[in-house]
Amino acid sequence: MCGIMGYIGQQHTQEILTNGLKKLEYRGYDSVGVAIHDGEEVHVTKAEGRLDNLASRLQDAPLQGSIGIGHTRWATHGRPSDENSHPHTDDETEFAVVHNGIIENYIELKDELVAEGATFTSETDSEVIAHLLTKLYDGDVVSTIQKVVEKLDGAYALGVVSRHTPGKLYAVRQASPLIIGSGNGENFISSDIPAVLEHTRDVYILEDGEMAVLTEESISLMDVTTGKSISRDLFRVDWDMEQAEKNGFDHFMLKEIFEQPKALEKTMAGRVDKETNEVDFPELAWTEEQVAKWDKVHIVACGTAYHAGLLGKAAIEELTRTPVDVEVASEFRYRNPIVNENTLVIAVSQSGETADTLAALRQSKELGAKTLSITNVVGSSISREADNVILTLAGPEIAVASTKAYTTQVLSFYLLGIYLAQKKKQITPEQNAQYMAALQEVPEQMEEILFHNDEIKEYGESIKDAKSVFFLGRGIDTAVALEGSLKLKEISYIHSEAYAAGELKHGTLALIEEGTPIISLLTQEKLYDKMLGNIKEVSARGANVLGVTMRGNVKVTQYVDETCFIPETYSLFTPLLSVLPLQLISYYTSLALGNDVDKPRNLAKSVTVE
Ligand code: M6R
């Protein structure tokens, strides 16, 4: 999704903006631009494509000044082009605006502005904001922004500079994330913390309906509708810049895959009572009566987080015998879901900003459900709006393809399942101790798999020319197959599908031909024989089968072409291990194809629009 960076201060504005935008590249983008106020006028430079294109234009004609805004655009309204890139301006460049989100009523606003003589140079919804600012300018930029915002429907994070105020930078947030970085004699705005972290660790997280006015020395927060001033404590970022850097790895994705053992340890720490070995979530502090009231759990999420939710269903149903529904948030929000005060709704989101998941959460609250979010970003909208939050402590995840966020979400579901079972008295202390011992072993078992990285690398490279790759599983392995398949398609661009293996013969088997790569998961002992039967079906049609299975399950080697062994654990917990080879396969396939692993085409890290 789009990224915003803004700066006011005495350092090299152009460089700060472009460096900040570089840190936001992970969000996905197709064009980029900056606007800088030189004290007299506002100058804009933009370019279709990557930041390098903008950098070479800025090298030929550098922009000077001490206030600026920059933007990485992920096209929604209008194709990627120089004209459609942000910042957008009015006819006289009195105002320059960067916008993240969608202005839903832009067509009627644009028609009105055009009828009054405004000349539009782009196809975007965002340009209306610049023209409205000029049209409604009343000598005071703050009150002008308030009047403009009143006219906008939809989602927007805005950065604004005005020719009329050479010492001020403005920011507004409505349903699209924006933070304000507080520095010494300089201040910043940005869509995300990593962009400002090399300058400051002190940030304000803007809430919906708030505006910030920045000078070099001050930051004022106010309610954008009433203008009433807001006082808020600064939020101190406690993670290191290093965590948002590649740290010697070629790509963020590979670094994040290798960070999983630590991420799991961190997510588990503080949630396990050292004496009793029971799971404790101090942040929930739910009572037995409360838990007993929920007769249904509903999990809502998108993409990889949805796949974690499928495993959440398996864990909660297995451990507590409470029925669980899992649904993609974009479907849930437009249904009439059966959710009420006896339902626990769990919204899962790495970024905590996914528009559909946020909408599903809000809808659930309106319906009276108790809401819990599982998110990785402190202060994100979903984490703030849910009644309770479980933070996955994976650290910043930069690669578009989610890896460590997924495994920490899955772990959180296991811990939550055990916690609920404890509250419902459905788990014995012995079972509890066994589960916890198994979970505590997982980080080390992950290290073992990562250590055998080279064999997986070879396999990943070997499938790079495949037309199509299939992932098969049964039971919870099917959920992992879905995740493996999503990972492969999003970064290798190879067509891939995941199937419950027993379903294959009902149609999809027709697609299997000589040499088709099949990645099959066999981690559920009670389903081994069934899986072997399905493997025979595809092998008989010439497929080339890789089996991912538990160490010791040598029988499988007679049925498959290649085997990837993973350490043994409880059958419920195997996804934490079996997904690792799949993540690595997609990484190495993408690498062999020469793709941009961390920033795959057409995709954004944080999907803040519908
Ligand atoms: O930030 P979220 O977890 O809410 O994001 C949801 C999906 O957009 C995300 O998981 C997406 O599917 C990833 N690119 C998958 O790797």
Boltz pocket constraint, residues with backbone or C-beta under 6 A from the ligand:
constraints:
  - pocket:
      binder: B
      contacts: [[A, 302], [A, 303], [A, 304], [A, 305], [A, 306], [A, 348], [A, 349], [A, 350], [A, 351], [A, 352], [A, 353], [A, 354], [A, 357], [A, 400], [A, 401], [A, 402], [A, 403], [A, 486], [A, 487], [A, 490], [A, 604], [A, 605], [A, 606], [A, 607]]
      max_distance: 6.0
